[in-house]
Amino acid sequence: MLYPEIEPYDYGMLDVGDGHHVYWEVCGNPDGKPAVVLHGGPGAGCTPNSRRYFDPAAYRVVLLDQRGCGRSTPHAGAPVVDLSANTTDHLIGDLELLRERLGVDRWLLFGASWGAVLGLVYAERFPHRVSEIVLAGVATGRQVEVDLLTRGLGHVFPQAWARFRDGVPAHRRDGDLAAAYLELLLDPDPAVHREAADDWCTWEDAMLPQTPNGLMSDYSPEYRLAFARLVTHYWAHGSWLADGVVLAQAHKLADIPGVVVQGELDLGNLVGTPWLLERVWPEGELVLIREIAHGGGPGMTEARVAATDRFRP
């Protein structure tokens, strides 16, 4: 069960350079153990529910909207947008700036899906700044993970995938679908980029069983456009990571304890990511939740809260 709803006691906009300002907030105990929430997507933004995975008497919980999404500016859902200063390195740099701004020495990393990728990369680069890691719906940014979600699952959802594939020009359908969609999503013509966002988000809804957070089609056009742009921007560029580097560098996590909460029905499991990570991260415990997919559910929630409870002071 989640902890009761709480409100931030501090918040602001951090100037991270490149014309970007990142929204951040802090809730819980000002003298508590620091933890930072890394949302998924990229582009999903943080939510009030994310505050509730932590005992508010024990934790000082930091949340932020990564570049281009949520309350951060400029927003990737604007009609015309420049994504050149939105990369994995930029997001890692933003986390370090925020850590310094808030006077945090070490913090627990709490992330899901894309947030797991970002958290693992951050921990491998700055292991001395990480106390523990709690992940869910784990991914590592490998090309095989992107290929599964853009092509491999077409065998599981053939009708929906055919509509998804046909959303790009015929000459692009046998190539990188994320890159093809990104080109459409960045088209300045609203009719073009809105249709592409709708097509991309319809595929997201089809390949991921309905989640407690609802369908992508329930969200505003601006949200869907920002989300689709940022996901395709990162996937089309391999998340600016050498393929397989997160697993290859996992030895840097050797002294960091952690928990990976994974649904047994998460379709990302088809490429073995959680087990590969468990194999190279001895201090990381893999907790499998029956009958739960990528979007989560009650069992996933309870296991994530149990993990933060385990690491509280």
Secondary structure, DSSP 8 states (H G I E B T S, - for coil): --------SEEEEEEEETTEEEEEEEEE-TTSEEEEEE-STTTT---GGGGGGS-TTTEEEEEE--TTSTT-BS-TTSSS---TT-SHHHHHHHHHHHHHHHT-S-EEEEEETHHHHHHHHHHHH-GGGEEEEEEES-----HHHHHHHHTGGGGTSHHHHHHHHTTS-GGGTTS-HHHHHHHHHT-S-HHHHHHHHHHHHHHHHHHS---TT--GGGS-HHHHHHHHHHHHHHHHTGGGS-TTHHHHTGGGGTT--EEEEEETT-GGGGGTHHHHHHHH-TTEEEEEETT--TT--HHHHHHHHHHHHHH--
